[in-house]
Amino acid sequence: MAKIKFGLYARIAFSVILIISLAMFILGFYLISDAREKFNKERLQQVTASAMTLANGSRDALISDDYELLDFWLRSVLVRDYYAYAYFSRADGVILSHTDMGMVAKKVKALGQLTKVAKRKMLYHGHPVMEVVYPSRLGGRYLGNAHVAYYLDQDTFSDTYNINNIILLVFVLLGCLLIAILYIVRRYTIPVSQLTDYVASLSVDDIYRKPDSALLDNHTEVGDLARAFNDMSQRLMTAFQELVDEEAHLKELVEDRTRSLLAANRELESFSHSVSHDLRAPLRAIDGFTQILEEDYIHLLDEDGRHYLQRIRSGVKRMNELIDDLLQLSRINRRKLDTVRLEIGKMVRNISENMRESDSRRKVKFIIDDKLHADADARLLQIALENILANAWKYTGKVEHAVIEFGMQREGSEDVFYIRDNGAGFDMAYVDKLFAVFERLHKDDDFEGSGVGLATVERIIRRHGGRIWAQAEPGKGAVFFFTLRAAVPYE
């Protein structure tokens, strides 16, 4: 479900409406509460004034015991609907006259001879009332108490103060404020919205678009921002165009270099084959003549002669192997990668079995994890594994109980393959020379080699986006680690 996005004006307007409405409702509540409090005070004052009038006006009737005149005064007091009753009582609480004739001569709670006005809350026929008692005195003589009560639960506030007018006033003020504020907000948010639309509409396809002229002529902070952003966008677009031109120039240079490299590679390949052919021809001649010497004239040679003849034939063989290795190394960078899922564990197993068959006299223990898989070019990975394993096979040749191990370990986010042996090892001080062409860390008298095998392995691993490194100790063996871009764990 798409999320509804409100604009700047809508968000500000909603916030203003919410705040102003809340403020006006609080103001209305305060006005009504204040008016109600004032009304209650005025009503109490009115009832107190009525009690005082009743007490002072009925002195003659109290002195002369004129009960008809007392009744007249009582009836004259109850002029409002919210008045509950009125009566006269003596100091002992006996009622002398009451607006309810049934209460005459009854006795209520005595208040004694009061000297000042008194107030008390009570129930009258189940309704709460406020009773005001005012003493009637003539000089220093106490005549009685005048009681006037009004209902507390009969709300005549709305009739008296017209609460509807207060509510109407609040809503009128609220409406006027909202209209004025929304107009002001709209006036100042329109330029911001225009600037936002301009920024959102910028694109590479329309790099020289400018904001509306009214926005640029605006003399507020928004106008300053629009002009500054317009200048910045023009500078950015100019820089972008320069980058586009530079990209085209660099692309042309890269294409020229690529064509040059392709031509150089073709020339190098042709040169490699030519050199290979030119070198192999005299080597074949030397090998042929030495073979004739060995077959037909060996009996004419003494021990030293036979030794020299054998060294010549061994040198020819090594030279042929070196030529093959160099040709293989030159082809690696030209070969197109065909990456597939390979059972690398089984590949190592097959190579180890071929090694056993090539030299059945050697007893080498292979520890191989057959379940490992990897994504790689099958032919190139085969060459790399053959070279690393041949290296381990060669340098364990002088170990009585040789062990070669292949496995994988997790290092951070990488799956790292390794081939470990317990052979001759090497000094880590010379590890930087390990993968260089024609660099060897052992003497030819100790271990034969061309110095090309590990360089070939390094190029193959690098072409797969991986890396290779080694750890070793003289006399304790070596371990070669390598990663492939898409190495996978057990299935």
C-alpha angles and dihedrals in degrees: 000000000000116000114238111237119203123205127240093262093050092049094047092044092050091048092048093047091050095048096042092045091050091047093049093047089051089049091049091049090050093049093049092046091048092047091048091050091050090048092052091050092048092048091052089048091050093050091046089051090049091051091049091048090049092049095047098039095050098055094104092048092049093048093048095037089235100165095178089059089048090053089051092053092048093051091048090058098055096074098132130067094232093059109105104190147320132212147157123240138180123238090266092057099255110145113235098182133359137181085234102062091203090068096057114120091012121124127239132182106305118239097183125220102331121208097190140022117291133196131200138168121227144146123269117187088338095310125109113244137181111226121201116199120197121184117234111218137165110204105312093336118107112221104172145286126287113212124197121172134184132194117259095196098054103091110203092158095108091051093047102041099022099233090195090067091055092050091047090050091051093051093046091051090045092052094048092048093048093049092049095045095044090051091052092046091048091050093054099037097052092075090047091051091048091051090048091051090049093051092046092050095054113111141156090256092059103032098154099052114133130205121258114290091235089058092050090049092051109116097202128094088271090058090050089050092048092051092046091048091047091053091046093048091050091051090047092049091049090050090046091054090050089051090050090052091046091048090053090049092048091046089054090049091049091050090050091048091046091053090047092049092048090051091047091049091051090049090046091050091049090047091049092053091045093049090045091053094044092049096043094053096064090038090056089049092050091046091049094050093046089050089053090049090050094048102038109021104030090109091060093057125085124220094278091048092053090048093052091046090053091049090052091053092046090051091051090050092049091048091053090050091049091052090050091050093049092049090049091049092051092051095054097077092045096050116100113234115243103188117200137156107275134189093230093177092058091045090057089047092054093047091051091051091051089052092052090051092048092056111018092172092072120085107208123165113220120200107192132171100219094187097070121114133189139178109238146118105288098217096044093045089050090054092048094049092046091053095047093045091045087053091052091045092051097047093047091055093103095045117100096210103030119189126189118185132191123190147121135251134189117243113178107303094341133091106219121199119205140189113201129188136176095222134117097310120191143243111276089215087078098042092114089067094050098095098032120112115262092002114130128181095201134054120258089237089062101038127002121226146137099231091235104092100078091041087057090050092050092053092048093051091046091051088056091055092252136113136229132206138161142218124198148153125208111262094005102077136249139261124210118205124195139168132207125207093243105030112159132199128233118312 
